[in-house]
């Protein structure tokens, strides 16, 4: 189930095999409609939207 769409893909970084295995295990997690509703209630989309970096922080990106 792709709740947010096929184009939303997390890119986890890790330095240890143990954490890579944990990340891969997340592929088998299935959220119920109740789980998704609880997540949406805790972090509504309209309150999360916005710029990723403020103007000052943006000066440090891609340098």
PQR file of N, CA, C, O and H, with PARSE charges and radii, in Angstrom:
ATOM      1  N   UNK A   1       0.843  -1.187   0.000 -0.4000 1.5000
ATOM      2  CA  UNK A   1       0.000   0.000   0.000 -0.0000 2.0000
ATOM      3  C   UNK A   1       0.881   1.241   0.000  0.5500 1.7000
ATOM      4  O   UNK A   1       1.744   1.402   0.863 -0.5500 1.4000
ATOM      5  N   UNK A   2       0.663   2.086  -0.943 -0.4000 1.5000
ATOM      6  CA  UNK A   2       1.434   3.322  -1.049 -0.0000 2.0000
ATOM      7  C   UNK A   2       0.529   4.480  -0.655  0.5500 1.7000
ATOM      8  O   UNK A   2      -0.105   5.095  -1.512 -0.5500 1.4000
ATOM      9  H   UNK A   2      -0.038   1.955  -1.644  0.4000 1.0000
ATOM     10  N   UNK A   3       0.467   4.776   0.632 -0.4000 1.5000
ATOM     11  CA  UNK A   3      -0.449   5.801   1.120 -0.0000 2.0000
ATOM     12  C   UNK A   3      -0.151   7.187   0.566  0.5500 1.7000
ATOM     13  O   UNK A   3      -1.074   7.924   0.221 -0.5500 1.4000
ATOM     14  H   UNK A   3       0.982   4.276   1.328  0.4000 1.0000
ATOM     15  N   UNK A   4       1.095   7.544   0.478 -0.4000 1.5000
ATOM     16  CA  UNK A   4       1.474   8.873   0.016 -0.0000 2.0000
ATOM     17  C   UNK A   4       1.810   8.903  -1.465  0.5500 1.7000
ATOM     18  O   UNK A   4       2.097   9.970  -2.008 -0.5500 1.4000
ATOM     19  H   UNK A   4       1.846   6.945   0.759  0.4000 1.0000
ATOM     20  N   UNK A   5       1.779   7.778  -2.115 -0.4000 1.5000
ATOM     21  CA  UNK A   5       2.046   7.726  -3.542 -0.0000 2.0000
ATOM     22  C   UNK A   5       3.297   6.939  -3.861  0.5500 1.7000
ATOM     23  O   UNK A   5       4.158   6.740  -3.004 -0.5500 1.4000
ATOM     24  H   UNK A   5       1.546   6.912  -1.673  0.4000 1.0000
ATOM     25  N   UNK A   6       3.388   6.498  -5.087 -0.4000 1.5000
ATOM     26  CA  UNK A   6       4.535   5.705  -5.542 -0.0000 2.0000
ATOM     27  C   UNK A   6       5.815   6.537  -5.611  0.5500 1.7000
ATOM     28  O   UNK A   6       6.913   5.982  -5.626 -0.5500 1.4000
ATOM     29  H   UNK A   6       2.688   6.659  -5.782  0.4000 1.0000
ATOM     30  N   UNK A   7       5.681   7.868  -5.655 -0.4000 1.5000
ATOM     31  CA  UNK A   7       6.846   8.725  -5.829 -0.0000 2.0000
ATOM     32  C   UNK A   7       7.483   9.161  -4.515  0.5500 1.7000
ATOM     33  O   UNK A   7       8.455   9.916  -4.528 -0.5500 1.4000
ATOM     34  H   UNK A   7       4.788   8.319  -5.642  0.4000 1.0000
ATOM     35  N   UNK A   8       6.956   8.701  -3.377 -0.4000 1.5000
ATOM     36  CA  UNK A   8       7.511   9.048  -2.072 -0.0000 2.0000
ATOM     37  C   UNK A   8       8.331   7.857  -1.588  0.5500 1.7000
ATOM     38  O   UNK A   8       7.783   6.803  -1.263 -0.5500 1.4000
ATOM     39  H   UNK A   8       6.167   8.088  -3.366  0.4000 1.0000
ATOM     40  N   UNK A   9       9.646   8.038  -1.543 -0.4000 1.5000
ATOM     41  CA  UNK A   9      10.536   6.941  -1.181 -0.0000 2.0000
ATOM     42  C   UNK A   9      11.547   7.430  -0.143  0.5500 1.7000
ATOM     43  O   UNK A   9      12.291   8.374  -0.412 -0.5500 1.4000
ATOM     44  H   UNK A   9      10.090   8.894  -1.806  0.4000 1.0000
ATOM     45  N   UNK A  10      11.588   6.808   1.030 -0.4000 1.5000
ATOM     46  CA  UNK A  10      12.602   7.197   2.015 -0.0000 2.0000
ATOM     47  C   UNK A  10      13.984   6.711   1.570  0.5500 1.7000
ATOM     48  O   UNK A  10      14.118   5.658   0.946 -0.5500 1.4000
ATOM     49  H   UNK A  10      10.984   6.041   1.248  0.4000 1.0000
ATOM     50  N   UNK A  11      14.974   7.478   1.895 -0.4000 1.5000
ATOM     51  CA  UNK A  11      16.351   7.093   1.577 -0.0000 2.0000
ATOM     52  C   UNK A  11      17.136   7.089   2.887  0.5500 1.7000
ATOM     53  O   UNK A  11      17.778   8.080   3.234 -0.5500 1.4000
ATOM     54  H   UNK A  11      14.865   8.333   2.402  0.4000 1.0000
ATOM     55  N   UNK A  12      17.083   5.966   3.616 -0.4000 1.5000
ATOM     56  CA  UNK A  12      17.793   5.917   4.886 -0.0000 2.0000
ATOM     57  C   UNK A  12      19.295   5.758   4.676  0.5500 1.7000
ATOM     58  O   UNK A  12      19.742   5.071   3.758 -0.5500 1.4000
ATOM     59  H   UNK A  12      16.562   5.161   3.335  0.4000 1.0000
ATOM     60  N   UNK A  13      20.041   6.391   5.525 -0.4000 1.5000
ATOM     61  CA  UNK A  13      21.495   6.220   5.486 -0.0000 2.0000
ATOM     62  C   UNK A  13      21.926   5.408   6.693  0.5500 1.7000
ATOM     63  O   UNK A  13      21.319   5.506   7.759 -0.5500 1.4000
ATOM     64  H   UNK A  13      19.678   6.949   6.271  0.4000 1.0000
ATOM     65  N   UNK A  14      22.940   4.630   6.535 -0.4000 1.5000
ATOM     66  CA  UNK A  14      23.423   3.840   7.665 -0.0000 2.0000
ATOM     67  C   UNK A  14      24.886   3.487   7.451  0.5500 1.7000
ATOM     68  O   UNK A  14      25.369   3.424   6.320 -0.5500 1.4000
ATOM     69  H   UNK A  14      23.433   4.550   5.669  0.4000 1.0000
ATOM     70  N   UNK A  15      25.568   3.262   8.540 -0.4000 1.5000
ATOM     71  CA  UNK A  15      26.979   2.872   8.467 -0.0000 2.0000
ATOM     72  C   UNK A  15      27.210   1.447   8.946  0.5500 1.7000
ATOM     73  O   UNK A  15      28.311   0.912   8.816 -0.5500 1.4000
ATOM     74  H   UNK A  15      25.175   3.313   9.458  0.4000 1.0000
ATOM     75  N   UNK A  16      26.182   0.841   9.493 -0.4000 1.5000
ATOM     76  CA  UNK A  16      26.348  -0.495  10.040 -0.0000 2.0000
ATOM     77  C   UNK A  16      25.332  -1.460   9.436  0.5500 1.7000
ATOM     78  O   UNK A  16      24.186  -1.092   9.175 -0.5500 1.4000
ATOM     79  H   UNK A  16      25.287   1.275   9.599  0.4000 1.0000
ATOM     80  N   UNK A  17      25.761  -2.678   9.221 -0.4000 1.5000
ATOM     81  CA  UNK A  17      24.888  -3.687   8.630 -0.0000 2.0000
ATOM     82  C   UNK A  17      23.651  -3.913   9.482  0.5500 1.7000
ATOM     83  O   UNK A  17      22.562  -4.123   8.948 -0.5500 1.4000
ATOM     84  H   UNK A  17      26.691  -2.977   9.433  0.4000 1.0000
ATOM     85  N   UNK A  18      23.802  -3.873  10.799 -0.4000 1.5000
ATOM     86  CA  UNK A  18      22.669  -4.072  11.706 -0.0000 2.0000
ATOM     87  C   UNK A  18      21.547  -3.087  11.385  0.5500 1.7000
ATOM     88  O   UNK A  18      20.378  -3.469  11.339 -0.5500 1.4000
ATOM     89  H   UNK A  18      24.687  -3.702  11.233  0.4000 1.0000
ATOM     90  N   UNK A  19      21.896  -1.837  11.167 -0.4000 1.5000
ATOM     91  CA  UNK A  19      20.884  -0.814  10.901 -0.0000 2.0000
ATOM     92  C   UNK A  19      20.316  -0.951   9.490  0.5500 1.7000
ATOM     93  O   UNK A  19      19.144  -0.647   9.264 -0.5500 1.4000
ATOM     94  H   UNK A  19      22.846  -1.527  11.204  0.4000 1.0000
ATOM     95  N   UNK A  20      21.117  -1.398   8.558 -0.4000 1.5000
ATOM     96  CA  UNK A  20      20.622  -1.675   7.214 -0.0000 2.0000
ATOM     97  C   UNK A  20      19.564  -2.777   7.274  0.5500 1.7000
ATOM     98  O   UNK A  20      18.521  -2.684   6.627 -0.5500 1.4000
ATOM     99  H   UNK A  20      22.069  -1.645   8.742  0.4000 1.0000
ATOM    100  N   UNK A  21      19.840  -3.806   8.047 -0.4000 1.5000
ATOM    101  CA  UNK A  21      18.884  -4.901   8.193 -0.0000 2.0000
ATOM    102  C   UNK A  21      17.587  -4.405   8.841  0.5500 1.7000
ATOM    103  O   UNK A  21      16.498  -4.822   8.444 -0.5500 1.4000
ATOM    104  H   UNK A  21      20.687  -3.882   8.573  0.4000 1.0000
ATOM    105  N   UNK A  22      17.699  -3.521   9.833 -0.4000 1.5000
ATOM    106  CA  UNK A  22      16.500  -2.952  10.456 -0.0000 2.0000
ATOM    107  C   UNK A  22      15.704  -2.145   9.438  0.5500 1.7000
ATOM    108  O   UNK A  22      14.478  -2.241   9.384 -0.5500 1.4000
ATOM    109  H   UNK A  22      18.583  -3.183  10.156  0.4000 1.0000
ATOM    110  N   UNK A  23      16.402  -1.350   8.634 -0.4000 1.5000
ATOM    111  CA  UNK A  23      15.725  -0.551   7.615 -0.0000 2.0000
ATOM    112  C   UNK A  23      15.011  -1.447   6.607  0.5500 1.7000
ATOM    113  O   UNK A  23      13.873  -1.169   6.228 -0.5500 1.4000
ATOM    114  H   UNK A  23      17.398  -1.271   8.678  0.4000 1.0000
ATOM    115  N   UNK A  24      15.663  -2.508   6.175 -0.4000 1.5000
ATOM    116  CA  UNK A  24      15.050  -3.429   5.211 -0.0000 2.0000
ATOM    117  C   UNK A  24      13.847  -4.145   5.813  0.5500 1.7000
ATOM    118  O   UNK A  24      12.882  -4.434   5.105 -0.5500 1.4000
ATOM    119  H   UNK A  24      16.587  -2.734   6.482  0.4000 1.0000
ATOM    120  N   UNK A  25      13.894  -4.432   7.111 -0.4000 1.5000
ATOM    121  CA  UNK A  25      12.770  -5.091   7.772 -0.0000 2.0000
ATOM    122  C   UNK A  25      11.525  -4.210   7.750  0.5500 1.7000
ATOM    123  O   UNK A  25      10.406  -4.718   7.822 -0.5500 1.4000
ATOM    124  H   UNK A  25      14.678  -4.197   7.686  0.4000 1.0000
ATOM    125  N   UNK A  26      11.711  -2.904   7.651 -0.4000 1.5000
ATOM    126  CA  UNK A  26      10.570  -1.983   7.600 -0.0000 2.0000
ATOM    127  C   UNK A  26       9.724  -2.188   6.352  0.5500 1.7000
ATOM    128  O   UNK A  26       8.570  -1.761   6.317 -0.5500 1.4000
ATOM    129  H   UNK A  26      12.620  -2.492   7.592  0.4000 1.0000
ATOM    130  N   UNK A  27      10.274  -2.832   5.326 -0.4000 1.5000
ATOM    131  CA  UNK A  27       9.505  -3.113   4.118 -0.0000 2.0000
ATOM    132  C   UNK A  27       8.290  -3.992   4.402  0.5500 1.7000
ATOM    133  O   UNK A  27       7.297  -3.940   3.676 -0.5500 1.4000
ATOM    134  H   UNK A  27      11.211  -3.179   5.355  0.4000 1.0000
ATOM    135  N   UNK A  28       8.371  -4.793   5.453 -0.4000 1.5000
ATOM    136  CA  UNK A  28       7.271  -5.708   5.762 -0.0000 2.0000
ATOM    137  C   UNK A  28       6.221  -5.086   6.692  0.5500 1.7000
ATOM    138  O   UNK A  28       5.218  -5.728   7.002 -0.5500 1.4000
ATOM    139  H   UNK A  28       9.177  -4.835   6.043  0.4000 1.0000
ATOM    140  N   UNK A  29       6.439  -3.865   7.130 -0.4000 1.5000
ATOM    141  CA  UNK A  29       5.479  -3.198   8.011 -0.0000 2.0000
ATOM    142  C   UNK A  29       4.289  -2.727   7.187  0.5500 1.7000
ATOM    143  O   UNK A  29       4.455  -2.076   6.156 -0.5500 1.4000
ATOM    144  H   UNK A  29       7.254  -3.344   6.878  0.4000 1.0000
ATOM    145  N   UNK A  30       3.102  -3.057   7.645 -0.4000 1.5000
ATOM    146  CA  UNK A  30       1.878  -2.607   6.989 -0.0000 2.0000
ATOM    147  C   UNK A  30       1.069  -1.807   7.999  0.5500 1.7000
ATOM    148  O   UNK A  30       0.722  -2.309   9.068 -0.5500 1.4000
ATOM    149  H   UNK A  30       2.967  -3.586   8.483  0.4000 1.0000
ATOM    150  N   UNK A  31       0.773  -0.565   7.654 -0.4000 1.5000
ATOM    151  CA  UNK A  31      -0.012   0.286   8.539 -0.0000 2.0000
ATOM    152  C   UNK A  31      -1.491   0.124   8.228  0.5500 1.7000
ATOM    153  O   UNK A  31      -1.894   0.069   7.067 -0.5500 1.4000
ATOM    154  H   UNK A  31       1.055  -0.157   6.785  0.4000 1.0000
ATOM    155  N   UNK A  32      -2.289   0.050   9.279 -0.4000 1.5000
ATOM    156  CA  UNK A  32      -3.734  -0.053   9.115 -0.0000 2.0000
ATOM    157  C   UNK A  32      -4.306   1.344   8.851  0.5500 1.7000
ATOM    158  O   UNK A  32      -3.620   2.341   9.075 -0.5500 1.4000
ATOM    159  H   UNK A  32      -1.962   0.095  10.222  0.4000 1.0000
ATOM    160  N   UNK A  33      -5.528   1.423   8.389 -0.4000 1.5000
ATOM    161  CA  UNK A  33      -6.159   2.741   8.249 -0.0000 2.0000
ATOM    162  C   UNK A  33      -6.168   3.513   9.574  0.5500 1.7000
ATOM    163  O   UNK A  33      -6.037   4.737   9.587 -0.5500 1.4000
ATOM    164  H   UNK A  33      -6.085   0.612   8.207  0.4000 1.0000
ATOM    165  N   UNK A  34      -6.323   2.789  10.682 -0.4000 1.5000
ATOM    166  CA  UNK A  34      -6.290   3.434  11.998 -0.0000 2.0000
ATOM    167  C   UNK A  34      -4.909   4.005  12.300  0.5500 1.7000
ATOM    168  O   UNK A  34      -4.795   5.105  12.841 -0.5500 1.4000
ATOM    169  H   UNK A  34      -6.430   1.795  10.672  0.4000 1.0000
ATOM    170  N   UNK A  35      -3.855   3.259  11.950 -0.4000 1.5000
ATOM    171  CA  UNK A  35      -2.487   3.754  12.130 -0.0000 2.0000
ATOM    172  C   UNK A  35      -2.273   5.039  11.334  0.5500 1.7000
ATOM    173  O   UNK A  35      -1.741   6.024  11.848 -0.5500 1.4000
ATOM    174  H   UNK A  35      -3.948   2.365  11.511  0.4000 1.0000
ATOM    175  N   UNK A  36      -2.699   5.011  10.070 -0.4000 1.5000
ATOM    176  CA  UNK A  36      -2.520   6.177   9.198 -0.0000 2.0000
ATOM    177  C   UNK A  36      -3.291   7.381   9.721  0.5500 1.7000
ATOM    178  O   UNK A  36      -2.801   8.509   9.657 -0.5500 1.4000
ATOM    179  H   UNK A  36      -3.131   4.211   9.653  0.4000 1.0000
ATOM    180  N   UNK A  37      -4.493   7.150  10.236 -0.4000 1.5000
ATOM    181  CA  UNK A  37      -5.294   8.242  10.798 -0.0000 2.0000
ATOM    182  C   UNK A  37      -4.615   8.828  12.034  0.5500 1.7000
ATOM    183  O   UNK A  37      -4.625  10.043  12.228 -0.5500 1.4000
ATOM    184  H   UNK A  37      -4.891   6.234  10.288  0.4000 1.0000
ATOM    185  N   UNK A  38      -4.031   7.981  12.860 -0.4000 1.5000
ATOM    186  CA  UNK A  38      -3.338   8.460  14.059 -0.0000 2.0000
ATOM    187  C   UNK A  38      -2.106   9.284  13.680  0.5500 1.7000
ATOM    188  O   UNK A  38      -1.821  10.300  14.314 -0.5500 1.4000
ATOM    189  H   UNK A  38      -4.023   6.993  12.702  0.4000 1.0000
ATOM    190  N   UNK A  39      -1.384   8.856  12.660 -0.4000 1.5000
ATOM    191  CA  UNK A  39      -0.215   9.608  12.192 -0.0000 2.0000
ATOM    192  C   UNK A  39      -0.655  10.954  11.631  0.5500 1.7000
ATOM    193  O   UNK A  39      -0.050  11.984  11.931 -0.5500 1.4000
ATOM    194  H   UNK A  39      -1.616   8.030  12.144  0.4000 1.0000
ATOM    195  N   UNK A  40      -1.698  10.947  10.827 -0.4000 1.5000
ATOM    196  CA  UNK A  40      -2.203  12.190  10.248 -0.0000 2.0000
ATOM    197  C   UNK A  40      -2.687  13.146  11.334  0.5500 1.7000
ATOM    198  O   UNK A  40      -2.494  14.357  11.218 -0.5500 1.4000
ATOM    199  H   UNK A  40      -2.190  10.110  10.584  0.4000 1.0000
ATOM    200  N   UNK A  41      -3.310  12.622  12.386 -0.4000 1.5000
ATOM    201  CA  UNK A  41      -3.783  13.460  13.490 -0.0000 2.0000
ATOM    202  C   UNK A  41      -2.607  14.054  14.265  0.5500 1.7000
ATOM    203  O   UNK A  41      -2.669  15.199  14.714 -0.5500 1.4000
ATOM    204  H   UNK A  41      -3.467  11.639  12.480  0.4000 1.0000
ATOM    205  N   UNK A  42      -1.551  13.285  14.419 -0.4000 1.5000
ATOM    206  CA  UNK A  42      -0.383  13.754  15.169 -0.0000 2.0000
ATOM    207  C   UNK A  42       0.461  14.743  14.369  0.5500 1.7000
ATOM    208  O   UNK A  42       1.090  15.634  14.939 -0.5500 1.4000
ATOM    209  H   UNK A  42      -1.500  12.355  14.054  0.4000 1.0000
ATOM    210  N   UNK A  43       0.473  14.583  13.052 -0.4000 1.5000
ATOM    211  CA  UNK A  43       1.299  15.440  12.186 -0.0000 2.0000
ATOM    212  C   UNK A  43       0.527  15.771  10.918  0.5500 1.7000
ATOM    213  O   UNK A  43       0.826  15.228   9.854 -0.5500 1.4000
ATOM    214  H   UNK A  43      -0.038  13.859  12.588  0.4000 1.0000
ATOM    215  N   UNK A  44      -0.471  16.663  11.016 -0.4000 1.5000
ATOM    216  CA  UNK A  44      -1.275  16.998   9.835 -0.0000 2.0000
ATOM    217  C   UNK A  44      -0.430  17.598   8.718  0.5500 1.7000
ATOM    218  O   UNK A  44       0.460  18.411   8.970 -0.5500 1.4000
ATOM    219  H   UNK A  44      -0.713  17.105  11.880  0.4000 1.0000
ATOM    220  N   UNK A  45      -0.714  17.195   7.491 -0.4000 1.5000
ATOM    221  CA  UNK A  45       0.051  17.675   6.331 -0.0000 2.0000
ATOM    222  C   UNK A  45       0.136  19.187   6.265  0.5500 1.7000
ATOM    223  O   UNK A  45       1.204  19.742   6.009 -0.5500 1.4000
ATOM    224  H   UNK A  45      -1.437  16.535   7.286  0.4000 1.0000
ATOM    225  N   UNK A  46      -0.988  19.855   6.494 -0.4000 1.5000
ATOM    226  CA  UNK A  46      -1.001  21.309   6.348 -0.0000 2.0000
ATOM    227  C   UNK A  46      -0.109  22.009   7.370  0.5500 1.7000
ATOM    228  O   UNK A  46       0.275  23.159   7.158 -0.5500 1.4000
ATOM    229  H   UNK A  46      -1.856  19.404   6.701  0.4000 1.0000
ATOM    230  N   UNK A  47       0.224  21.354   8.455 -0.4000 1.5000
ATOM    231  CA  UNK A  47       1.108  21.954   9.451 -0.0000 2.0000
ATOM    232  C   UNK A  47       2.574  21.595   9.217  0.5500 1.7000
ATOM    233  O   UNK A  47       3.460  22.185   9.835 -0.5500 1.4000
ATOM    234  H   UNK A  47      -0.087  20.419   8.628  0.4000 1.0000
ATOM    235  N   UNK A  48       2.834  20.652   8.348 -0.4000 1.5000
ATOM    236  CA  UNK A  48       4.190  20.185   8.089 -0.0000 2.0000
ATOM    237  C   UNK A  48       4.771  20.830   6.827  0.5500 1.7000
ATOM    238  O   UNK A  48       5.990  20.850   6.652 -0.5500 1.4000
ATOM    239  H   UNK A  48       2.115  20.172   7.846  0.4000 1.0000
ATOM    240  N   UNK A  49       3.931  21.343   5.967 -0.4000 1.5000
ATOM    241  CA  UNK A  49       4.378  21.897   4.687 -0.0000 2.0000
ATOM    242  C   UNK A  49       5.217  23.151   4.886  0.5500 1.7000
ATOM    243  O   UNK A  49       5.080  23.862   5.882 -0.5500 1.4000
ATOM    244  H   UNK A  49       2.942  21.327   6.110  0.4000 1.0000
ATOM    245  N   UNK A  50       6.080  23.400   3.926 -0.4000 1.5000
ATOM    246  CA  UNK A  50       6.878  24.614   3.964 -0.0000 2.0000
ATOM    247  C   UNK A  50       8.278  24.377   3.456  0.5500 1.7000
ATOM    248  O   UNK A  50       8.628  23.283   3.014 -0.5500 1.4000
ATOM    249  H   UNK A  50       6.191  22.822   3.118  0.4000 1.0000
ATOM    250  N   UNK A  51       9.060  25.414   3.528 -0.4000 1.5000
ATOM    251  CA  UNK A  51      10.438  25.331   3.058 -0.0000 2.0000
ATOM    252  C   UNK A  51      11.243  24.380   3.933  0.5500 1.7000
ATOM    253  O   UNK A  51      11.040  24.308   5.145 -0.5500 1.4000
ATOM    254  H   UNK A  51       8.775  26.303   3.887  0.4000 1.0000
ATOM    255  N   UNK A  52      12.144  23.666   3.314 -0.4000 1.5000
ATOM    256  CA  UNK A  52      12.983  22.738   4.064 -0.0000 2.0000
ATOM    257  C   UNK A  52      14.048  23.484   4.855  0.5500 1.7000
ATOM    258  O   UNK A  52      14.377  23.100   5.978 -0.5500 1.4000
ATOM    259  H   UNK A  52      12.309  23.725   2.330  0.4000 1.0000
ATOM    260  N   UNK A  53      14.579  24.534   4.280 -0.4000 1.5000
ATOM    261  CA  UNK A  53      15.625  25.324   4.924 -0.0000 2.0000
ATOM    262  C   UNK A  53      15.209  26.788   4.982  0.5500 1.7000
ATOM    263  O   UNK A  53      14.537  27.281   4.076 -0.5500 1.4000
ATOM    264  H   UNK A  53      14.312  24.846   3.368  0.4000 1.0000
ATOM    265  N   UNK A  54      15.608  27.487   6.047 -0.4000 1.5000
ATOM    266  CA  UNK A  54      15.402  28.931   6.064 -0.0000 2.0000
ATOM    267  C   UNK A  54      16.502  29.576   5.224  0.5500 1.7000
ATOM    268  O   UNK A  54      17.429  28.892   4.791 -0.5500 1.4000
ATOM    269  H   UNK A  54      16.154  27.087   6.783  0.4000 1.0000
ATOM    270  N   UNK A  55      16.410  30.880   4.992 -0.4000 1.5000
ATOM    271  CA  UNK A  55      17.343  31.570   4.079 -0.0000 2.0000
ATOM    272  C   UNK A  55      18.810  31.405   4.518  0.5500 1.7000
ATOM    273  O   UNK A  55      19.686  31.182   3.682 -0.5500 1.4000
ATOM    274  H   UNK A  55      15.657  31.436   5.344  0.4000 1.0000
ATOM    275  N   UNK A  56      19.066  31.514   5.806 -0.4000 1.5000
ATOM    276  CA  UNK A  56      20.449  31.377   6.299 -0.0000 2.0000
ATOM    277  C   UNK A  56      20.978  29.966   6.081  0.5500 1.7000
ATOM    278  O   UNK A  56      22.090  29.787   5.585 -0.5500 1.4000
ATOM    279  H   UNK A  56      18.355  31.695   6.485  0.4000 1.0000
ATOM    280  N   UNK A  57      20.186  28.965   6.451 -0.4000 1.5000
ATOM    281  CA  UNK A  57      20.617  27.567   6.300 -0.0000 2.0000
ATOM    282  C   UNK A  57      20.812  27.204   4.842  0.5500 1.7000
ATOM    283  O   UNK A  57      21.687  26.403   4.514 -0.5500 1.4000
ATOM    284  H   UNK A  57      19.282  29.110   6.855  0.4000 1.0000
ATOM    285  N   UNK A  58      20.004  27.785   3.961 -0.4000 1.5000
ATOM    286  CA  UNK A  58      20.100  27.494   2.536 -0.0000 2.0000
ATOM    287  C   UNK A  58      21.457  27.894   1.962  0.5500 1.7000
ATOM    288  O   UNK A  58      21.895  27.308   0.972 -0.5500 1.4000
ATOM    289  H   UNK A  58      19.293  28.435   4.228  0.4000 1.0000
ATOM    290  N   UNK A  59      22.122  28.862   2.548 -0.4000 1.5000
ATOM    291  CA  UNK A  59      23.434  29.269   2.048 -0.0000 2.0000
ATOM    292  C   UNK A  59      24.497  28.182   2.226  0.5500 1.7000
ATOM    293  O   UNK A  59      25.537  28.211   1.568 -0.5500 1.4000
ATOM    294  H   UNK A  59      21.766  29.339   3.352  0.4000 1.0000
ATOM    295  N   UNK A  60      24.234  27.232   3.112 -0.4000 1.5000
ATOM    296  CA  UNK A  60      25.196  26.148   3.371 -0.0000 2.0000
ATOM    297  C   UNK A  60      24.927  24.902   2.525  0.5500 1.7000
ATOM    298  O   UNK A  60      25.731  23.970   2.535 -0.5500 1.4000
ATOM    299  H   UNK A  60      23.389  27.209   3.647  0.4000 1.0000
ATOM    300  N   UNK A  61      23.825  24.869   1.804 -0.4000 1.5000
ATOM    301  CA  UNK A  61      23.437  23.702   1.016 -0.0000 2.0000
ATOM    302  C   UNK A  61      24.212  23.695  -0.307  0.5500 1.7000
ATOM    303  O   UNK A  61      24.369  24.727  -0.959 -0.5500 1.4000
ATOM    304  H   UNK A  61      23.172  25.626   1.796  0.4000 1.0000
ATOM    305  N   UNK A  62      24.686  22.518  -0.681 -0.4000 1.5000
ATOM    306  CA  UNK A  62      25.411  22.317  -1.954 -0.0000 2.0000
ATOM    307  C   UNK A  62      26.677  23.151  -2.072  0.5500 1.7000
ATOM    308  O   UNK A  62      26.995  23.641  -3.155 -0.5500 1.4000
ATOM    309  H   UNK A  62      24.559  21.679  -0.151  0.4000 1.0000
ATOM    310  N   UNK A  63      27.387  23.316  -0.995 -0.4000 1.5000
ATOM    311  CA  UNK A  63      28.693  24.019  -1.064 -0.0000 2.0000
ATOM    312  C   UNK A  63      29.814  23.072  -0.797  0.5500 1.7000
ATOM    313  O   UNK A  63      30.978  23.473  -0.811 -0.5500 1.4000
ATOM    314  H   UNK A  63      27.129  22.918  -0.115  0.4000 1.0000
TER
END
